[in-house]
């Protein structure tokens, strides 16, 4: 039996609490979650570009601000 949760009726705080609870539950089972093959390839490609100085490291707070500005 599948139950659907109507998240649109939840407040922002309630949505975040639900999301955190789900994430906490999922992260307890991380050994059961298999990364897709493309993920390892993407990590290796990023590492290669970084070692060849084609990528720059950006602080996470700065990156979030830049992304928000770009997509707002």
N, CA and C of each residue as an Amber inpcrd file, in Angstrom:
protein
   216
   0.8390000  -1.1850000   0.0000000   0.0000000   0.0000000   0.0000000
   0.8810000   1.2450000   0.0000000   0.6750000   2.1060000  -0.9650000
   1.4780000   3.3050000  -1.0930000   0.6660000   4.5080000  -0.6540000
   1.2810000   5.3200000   0.2070000   0.6150000   6.5370000   0.6480000
   1.3390000   7.7350000   0.0590000   0.5830000   8.7180000  -0.3920000
   1.1510000   9.9320000  -0.9530000   1.0270000  11.0470000   0.0700000
   2.1090000  11.7730000   0.2560000   2.1130000  12.9020000   1.1800000
   1.9280000  14.1730000   0.3670000   0.9710000  14.9640000   0.7400000
   0.7140000  16.2360000   0.0700000   1.6540000  17.2920000   0.6610000
   2.8450000  17.4130000   0.1080000   3.8390000  18.3240000   0.6600000
   3.5000000  19.7860000   0.4250000   2.6690000  20.0620000  -0.5530000
   2.3560000  21.4680000  -0.8350000   1.6240000  22.1300000   0.3220000
   1.0380000  21.3420000   1.2050000   0.3160000  21.9040000   2.3490000
   1.2220000  22.0910000   3.5670000   2.4410000  21.6020000   3.4950000
   3.3740000  21.7470000   4.6130000   4.0660000  23.0990000   4.5630000
   4.4310000  23.6030000   5.7310000   5.2150000  24.8380000   5.7770000
   6.6410000  24.5250000   5.3330000   7.4100000  25.5560000   5.0670000
   8.8080000  25.3640000   4.6600000   9.5810000  24.6110000   5.7390000
   9.3700000  24.9780000   6.9840000  10.0650000  24.3150000   8.1040000
   9.6770000  22.8420000   8.1660000   8.4030000  22.5370000   8.0000000
   7.9480000  21.1470000   8.0160000   8.5590000  20.3570000   6.8580000
   8.6230000  20.9690000   5.6870000   9.2230000  20.3000000   4.5290000
  10.6880000  19.9760000   4.7940000  11.4140000  20.9170000   5.3710000
  12.8220000  20.6920000   5.6760000  12.9890000  19.5790000   6.7110000
  12.1110000  19.5390000   7.7040000  12.1810000  18.4770000   8.7090000
  11.9410000  17.1090000   8.0840000  10.9720000  17.0210000   7.1810000
  10.6880000  15.7590000   6.5000000  11.8900000  15.3550000   5.6530000
  12.4490000  16.3200000   4.9290000  13.5950000  16.0500000   4.0770000
  14.7850000  15.5560000   4.9130000  15.0410000  16.2030000   6.0380000
  16.1410000  15.7990000   6.9080000  15.9100000  14.4050000   7.4760000
  14.6690000  14.0910000   7.8510000  14.3540000  12.7680000   8.3830000
  14.5770000  11.6940000   7.3210000  14.1630000  11.9820000   6.1000000
  14.3610000  11.0230000   5.0040000  15.8480000  10.8370000   4.7380000
  16.5940000  11.9370000   4.6790000  18.0330000  11.8480000   4.4230000
  18.7430000  11.0630000   5.5200000  18.3750000  11.3240000   6.7750000
  18.9900000  10.6090000   7.8920000  18.7180000   9.1090000   7.7800000
  17.4890000   8.7550000   7.4450000  17.1350000   7.3530000   7.2950000
  17.9030000   6.7110000   6.1410000  17.9750000   7.3930000   5.0030000
  18.6880000   6.8520000   3.8500000  20.1810000   6.7150000   4.1170000
  20.7660000   7.6700000   4.8350000  22.2130000   7.6380000   5.0470000
  22.6280000   6.5240000   6.0000000  21.6940000   5.9820000   6.7620000
  22.0000000   4.8220000   7.5960000  22.1950000   3.5780000   6.7410000
  21.6600000   3.6050000   5.5400000  21.7140000   2.4500000   4.6550000
  22.6490000   2.7030000   3.4720000  23.6590000   3.5580000   3.6700000
  24.4960000   3.9600000   2.5370000  25.2370000   2.8020000   1.8810000
  25.5150000   1.7360000   2.6230000  26.1900000   0.5970000   2.0000000
  25.2750000  -0.1370000   1.0270000  23.9670000   0.0790000   1.1510000
  23.0120000  -0.5620000   0.2510000  22.8060000   0.2300000  -1.0440000
  23.2730000   1.4800000  -1.0470000  23.0890000   2.3390000  -2.2130000
  24.3310000   2.2360000  -3.0860000  24.1340000   1.8140000  -4.3150000
  25.2530000   1.6720000  -5.2400000  25.3130000   2.8920000  -6.1480000
  26.4910000   3.5080000  -6.2240000  26.6600000   4.6450000  -7.1210000
  26.6120000   4.1640000  -8.5590000  25.9960000   4.9440000  -9.4270000
  25.9730000   4.5540000 -10.8420000  27.3820000   4.6550000 -11.4390000
  27.6270000   3.8980000 -12.4760000  28.9380000   3.8740000 -13.1100000
  29.4040000   5.2360000 -13.5880000  28.4850000   6.0450000 -14.1150000
  28.8590000   7.3510000 -14.6310000  29.3930000   8.2530000 -13.5260000
  29.0020000   7.9890000 -12.2750000  29.4340000   8.8500000 -11.1750000
  30.9440000   8.7610000 -10.9770000  31.4750000   7.5430000 -10.9780000
  32.9230000   7.3620000 -10.8410000  33.6560000   8.0160000 -12.0090000
  33.1120000   7.8590000 -13.2060000  33.7240000   8.4810000 -14.3880000
  33.7280000  10.0070000 -14.2630000  32.6250000  10.5720000 -13.7800000
  32.5320000  12.0260000 -13.6240000  33.5300000  12.5200000 -12.5810000
  33.6860000  11.7840000 -11.4960000  34.6580000  12.1620000 -10.4620000
  36.0860000  12.1170000 -11.0050000  36.3970000  11.0680000 -11.7680000
  37.7350000  10.9470000 -12.3480000  38.0100000  12.0650000 -13.3520000
  37.0070000  12.4170000 -14.1470000  37.1680000  13.5010000 -15.1230000
  37.3970000  14.8290000 -14.4170000  36.6470000  15.0840000 -13.3590000
  36.8280000  16.3210000 -12.5980000  38.2080000  16.3570000 -11.9590000
  38.6460000  15.2320000 -11.4150000  39.9770000  15.1590000 -10.8190000
  41.0630000  15.4240000 -11.8610000  40.8940000  14.8680000 -13.0610000
  41.8510000  15.0960000 -14.1450000  41.9090000  16.5800000 -14.5090000
  40.7330000  17.2000000 -14.6870000  40.6970000  18.6240000 -15.0400000
  41.3100000  19.4810000 -13.9430000  41.0730000  19.1100000 -12.6900000
  41.6530000  19.8680000 -11.5700000  43.1680000  19.7440000 -11.5780000
  43.6890000  18.5420000 -11.7810000  45.1470000  18.3480000 -11.7790000
  45.8090000  19.0650000 -12.9470000  45.0680000  19.2540000 -14.0480000
  45.5900000  19.9830000 -15.2010000  45.2720000  21.4830000 -15.1160000
  44.7900000  21.9090000 -13.9590000  44.4600000  23.3170000 -13.6810000
  43.3880000  23.8760000 -14.6250000  42.4900000  23.0050000 -15.0620000
  41.3640000  23.4350000 -15.8940000  40.1260000  23.7070000 -15.0310000
  40.2090000  23.3630000 -13.7510000  39.1240000  23.5750000 -12.7970000
  39.6560000  24.4060000 -11.6380000  38.7880000  25.2230000 -11.0710000
  39.2030000  25.9540000  -9.8810000  38.2900000  25.5580000  -8.7300000
  38.8330000  25.5830000  -7.5300000  38.0740000  25.2620000  -6.3330000
  37.3820000  26.5370000  -5.8620000  36.0840000  26.4190000  -5.5920000
  35.2960000  27.5580000  -5.1370000  34.6740000  27.2010000  -3.7990000
  34.7450000  28.1290000  -2.8630000  34.1110000  27.9430000  -1.5640000
  32.6170000  27.6630000  -1.7630000  32.0680000  26.7160000  -1.0000000
  30.6790000  26.3060000  -1.1800000  29.7080000  27.4740000  -0.9980000
  29.9380000  28.3330000  -0.0250000  29.0470000  29.4780000   0.1940000
  29.0770000  30.4230000  -1.0060000  30.2560000  30.6490000  -1.5610000
  30.4020000  31.4980000  -2.7480000  29.7130000  30.8440000  -3.9430000
  29.9090000  29.5340000  -4.1000000  29.2910000  28.8160000  -5.2180000
  27.7720000  28.8910000  -5.1480000  27.1980000  28.6950000  -3.9590000
  25.7380000  28.7710000  -3.8130000  25.2280000  30.1580000  -4.1910000
  25.9470000  31.1940000  -3.7430000  25.5280000  32.5590000  -4.0560000
  25.5770000  32.8060000  -5.5630000  26.6590000  32.3630000  -6.2160000
  26.7920000  32.5370000  -7.6620000  25.6900000  31.7980000  -8.4170000
  25.3800000  30.5750000  -7.9880000  24.3260000  29.8020000  -8.6450000
  22.9620000  30.4530000  -8.4650000  22.6910000  30.9310000  -7.2610000
  21.4060000  31.6080000  -7.0270000  21.2750000  32.8430000  -7.8940000
  22.3580000  33.6100000  -7.9820000  22.3280000  34.8210000  -8.8220000
  22.1270000  34.4680000 -10.2960000  22.7400000  33.3810000 -10.7280000
  22.6370000  32.9780000 -12.1250000  21.2340000  32.5110000 -12.4990000
  20.5530000  31.8620000 -11.5620000  19.2750000  31.2520000 -11.9000000
  18.0610000  31.9940000 -11.3490000  18.2600000  33.1360000 -10.7510000
  17.1040000  33.9170000 -10.2540000  16.6370000  34.8850000 -11.2910000
